[in-house]
Amino acid sequence: MSLPQNALNYHHLRYFWEVARAGNLRSASEKLHVSQPTLSGQIKVLEDSLQKKLFERSGRGLKLTDAGHLVLNYANEIFQMGGKLLQALDGKQSDMTVHLNIGIADSLPKLVAWNLIRPALLANPRLQVTCSEAGTSDLLGQLASLRLDVVLADEPAPSTMRVKAYSHLLGEAGVVFCATKKLAAKLRQGFPKSLDGAPALLPASRTAWRHQLDHWFETHHISPRVVAEFDDAALMKTASADGLGFAPIAMPVLKDAMDLYGLQTVGRPAGVGFACYLITLERSLRHPSVVAMASQAREIMKQTHVRGGGKTLTPPADGAKPVAKR
């Protein structure tokens, strides 16, 4: 879309911004002290100048289109900067807030996602993060329409996306099966054959690491009794803590899961894990906060131990005995 420099009327943009935030014409007209027909007319002029539809009717309110979301993102920054300009002219000090909109795939363990996001917040105290959780395809659609800056997912972006996206591999993490103390003690005997017929809580069948788990079960001729499948790894841990079955836990957050949910290790399926990708529309990472995330991601993802009692405990893999190192 190529526009002459005087095509964007900031007065019209302010009207659009207020209506978009209010969600309807009535509330915005009361705040701006203008009539609803005037507001509607000014927004129509803006839509005509941009050659894009910004709103569509939704019941008694208004719903933003994809173009509307894009314009709103920029309008937020424009009018936030305008407010800071007035503060600066008035002699008031104002730190610049840096915004980062992150999409987190619902199939990605949330403790892993938080460990990856934490370095960015620690590196920049002025960073304001907005996290959105949804299916990967939905998040990639939001990324394509610039409503998100980055997406964290357990699979790369497909080549069929309507815009070019780049999948930056942050690392790969192993998995360990965990359960309540009583069930873990029972399943630890004769692992992995002990899992045959045992109650299992597993990730949703569409996820990449579930495919690896299914392949591992098949290779070892194990048929667990699947009690439930989960999009949300935190809910899967909660169900396991309630004694409903064993569940796979990402090794980088194993200690946190054990501390928070009281779970104990059963055994480690060798060769099973999940990858984590940071998906952007840029070939190279430029946002300083995103660079901070990526710089520490490999160290976070490669953790394979849970510490406790002065020892480093490595969960047994495929029937091996637990190893304890001083």
ZAMARGU-4260 file (C-alpha; in steps of 0.2 Angstrom, whole numbers, plus 5000, padded with zeros to 4 digits):
<rodrens>
0) 5000/5000/5000 | 5009/5016/4994 | 5001/5032/5000 | 5006/5051/4998 | 5013/5059/5014
5) 4997/5069/5018 | 4986/5054/5016 | 4986/5049/5034 | 4975/5061/5044 | 4980/5059/5063
10) 4964/5067/5068 | 4955/5053/5060 | 4967/5040/5067 | 4964/5047/5085 | 4945/5044/5082
15) 4948/5026/5076 | 4960/5023/5091 | 4947/5028/5103 | 4933/5018/5095 | 4944/5003/5094
20) 4949/5004/5112 | 4931/5006/5117 | 4924/4993/5106 | 4909/5003/5101 | 4904/5021/5095
25) 4893/5026/5109 | 4907/5025/5123 | 4920/5033/5111 | 4908/5047/5106 | 4904/5051/5125
30) 4923/5052/5128 | 4927/5063/5113 | 4911/5074/5115 | 4906/5071/5097 | 4891/5063/5089
35) 4891/5045/5084 | 4887/5049/5066 | 4902/5061/5066 | 4913/5047/5072 | 4907/5035/5060
40) 4910/5047/5046 | 4928/5051/5051 | 4932/5033/5052 | 4925/5030/5035 | 4936/5043/5028
45) 4951/5035/5036 | 4946/5018/5029 | 4944/5026/5012 | 4962/5034/5013 | 4970/5018/5018
50) 4959/5008/5006 | 4956/4995/5020 | 4941/4990/5030 | 4946/4993/5049 | 4930/4987/5058
55) 4916/4974/5055 | 4899/4973/5065 | 4899/4961/5079 | 4882/4961/5088 | 4880/4979/5095
60) 4898/4982/5095 | 4912/4983/5082 | 4926/4970/5079 | 4943/4974/5072 | 4948/4967/5055
65) 4966/4960/5052 | 4970/4977/5045 | 4961/4986/5060 | 4972/4976/5072 | 4988/4981/5062
70) 4983/5000/5062 | 4978/4999/5081 | 4996/4992/5085 | 5004/5007/5077 | 4991/5019/5084
75) 4995/5013/5101 | 5013/5017/5099 | 5010/5034/5090 | 4998/5041/5104 | 5009/5033/5118
80) 5024/5043/5111 | 5013/5058/5110 | 5010/5057/5128 | 5028/5055/5132 | 5032/5070/5121
85) 5020/5081/5131 | 5028/5074/5148 | 5045/5078/5141 | 5040/5096/5136 | 5033/5098/5154
90) 5049/5093/5161 | 5043/5076/5168 | 5055/5061/5167 | 5048/5046/5158 | 5057/5030/5154
95) 5053/5022/5137 | 5044/5006/5139 | 5049/4993/5127 | 5034/4981/5121 | 5036/4963/5115
100) 5021/4953/5110 | 5024/4934/5112 | 5013/4920/5106 | 5015/4904/5115 | 5009/4887/5107
105) 4997/4878/5119 | 5007/4862/5116 | 5023/4870/5123 | 5026/4867/5142 | 5023/4883/5150
110) 5037/4881/5163 | 5049/4879/5148 | 5041/4895/5139 | 5043/4905/5155 | 5061/4900/5157
115) 5064/4906/5140 | 5056/4922/5142 | 5063/4926/5159 | 5081/4931/5152 | 5073/4945/5142
120) 5064/4953/5157 | 5079/4952/5167 | 5090/4960/5154 | 5078/4975/5151 | 5068/4981/5167
125) 5058/4993/5155 | 5052/4978/5145 | 5033/4975/5145 | 5028/4958/5138 | 5011/4952/5132
130) 5009/4934/5131 | 4995/4925/5121 | 4992/4907/5121 | 4984/4897/5106 | 4986/4884/5093
135) 5002/4886/5083 | 4992/4890/5067 | 4982/4903/5075 | 4997/4911/5082 | 5006/4911/5065
140) 4991/4920/5058 | 4993/4934/5071 | 5012/4934/5068 | 5008/4937/5049 | 4996/4951/5053
145) 5009/4959/5064 | 4999/4957/5080 | 5013/4947/5087 | 5032/4950/5087 | 5037/4932/5090
150) 5030/4914/5092 | 5037/4901/5103 | 5032/4884/5097 | 5037/4865/5097 | 5037/4864/5078
155) 5044/4875/5064 | 5033/4886/5054 | 5026/4877/5039 | 5031/4882/5021 | 5013/4885/5017
160) 5012/4901/5027 | 5005/4916/5016 | 5020/4926/5022 | 5038/4921/5024 | 5042/4916/5042
165) 5059/4910/5049 | 5060/4896/5062 | 5075/4899/5074 | 5079/4883/5083 | 5082/4887/5102
170) 5086/4869/5107 | 5080/4852/5110 | 5075/4845/5127 | 5073/4827/5134 | 5058/4820/5143
175) 5056/4810/5159 | 5040/4801/5164 | 5034/4806/5182 | 5020/4801/5193 | 5015/4802/5212
180) 5027/4794/5224 | 5016/4778/5226 | 5014/4775/5207 | 5031/4780/5203 | 5038/4767/5215
185) 5028/4754/5207 | 5032/4759/5189 | 5050/4761/5192 | 5051/4742/5194 | 5054/4734/5177
190) 5054/4750/5168 | 5050/4752/5153 | 5039/4736/5152 | 5030/4742/5168 | 5021/4755/5158
195) 5012/4742/5148 | 4994/4744/5153 | 4998/4758/5165 | 4987/4774/5166 | 4995/4787/5155
200) 4992/4806/5154 | 4999/4812/5137 | 5001/4827/5126 | 4988/4830/5113 | 4989/4818/5098
205) 4993/4832/5086 | 5009/4838/5095 | 5026/4834/5089 | 5032/4826/5105 | 5017/4815/5106
210) 5022/4808/5090 | 5039/4804/5097 | 5031/4796/5112 | 5019/4785/5102 | 5034/4779/5091
215) 5044/4775/5107 | 5029/4765/5114 | 5027/4756/5098 | 5046/4752/5097 | 5046/4745/5115
220) 5029/4735/5112 | 5021/4745/5126 | 5003/4750/5126 | 4999/4761/5140 | 4981/4765/5145
225) 4978/4783/5140 | 4967/4791/5153 | 4968/4808/5146 | 4976/4819/5133 | 4981/4838/5135
230) 4985/4853/5126 | 4990/4861/5142 | 5006/4853/5150 | 5002/4862/5167 | 4985/4854/5167
235) 4993/4837/5163 | 5005/4839/5178 | 4990/4843/5189 | 4981/4827/5184 | 4996/4817/5187
240) 4999/4825/5204 | 4981/4819/5207 | 4986/4801/5205 | 4977/4799/5188 | 4993/4792/5179
245) 5011/4795/5174 | 5015/4809/5163 | 5030/4815/5152 | 5039/4830/5159 | 5051/4841/5150
250) 5069/4839/5158 | 5073/4858/5159 | 5059/4860/5171 | 5059/4843/5180 | 5065/4851/5197
255) 5051/4864/5196 | 5038/4851/5192 | 5043/4840/5206 | 5044/4855/5218 | 5027/4862/5213
260) 5017/4846/5209 | 5026/4833/5221 | 5029/4821/5207 | 5044/4809/5206 | 5053/4801/5192
265) 5049/4784/5184 | 5061/4783/5170 | 5067/4792/5154 | 5062/4786/5136 | 5079/4788/5127
270) 5078/4798/5111 | 5061/4806/5115 | 5059/4825/5118 | 5054/4840/5109 | 5061/4855/5100
275) 5058/4873/5104 | 5057/4886/5090 | 5057/4905/5090 | 5047/4910/5075 | 5049/4928/5067
280) 5046/4937/5051 | 5065/4942/5051 | 5079/4931/5045 | 5090/4937/5059 | 5085/4942/5076
285) 5085/4961/5079 | 5074/4965/5094 | 5086/4966/5109 | 5074/4956/5120 | 5072/4942/5108
290) 5091/4941/5106 | 5092/4940/5125 | 5080/4925/5125 | 5089/4916/5111 | 5106/4919/5119
295) 5102/4909/5134 | 5090/4897/5126 | 5102/4883/5122 | 5108/4882/5140 | 5091/4881/5147
300) 5085/4868/5134 | 5100/4856/5137 | 5097/4854/5156 | 5096/4836/5159 | 5097/4834/5178
305) 5087/4837/5194 | 5096/4842/5209 | 5092/4837/5227 | 5100/4832/5243 | 5118/4836/5238
310) 5117/4824/5223 | 5113/4826/5205 | 5100/4813/5200 | 5099/4807/5182 | 5082/4798/5179
315) 5085/4781/5172 | 5083/4778/5153 | 5074/4763/5146 | 5076/4752/5161 | 5093/4757/5167
320) 5096/4760/5185 | 5096/4777/5192 | 5113/4785/5193 | 5119/4796/5207 | 5134/4807/5206
325) 5143/4816/5220
</rodrens>
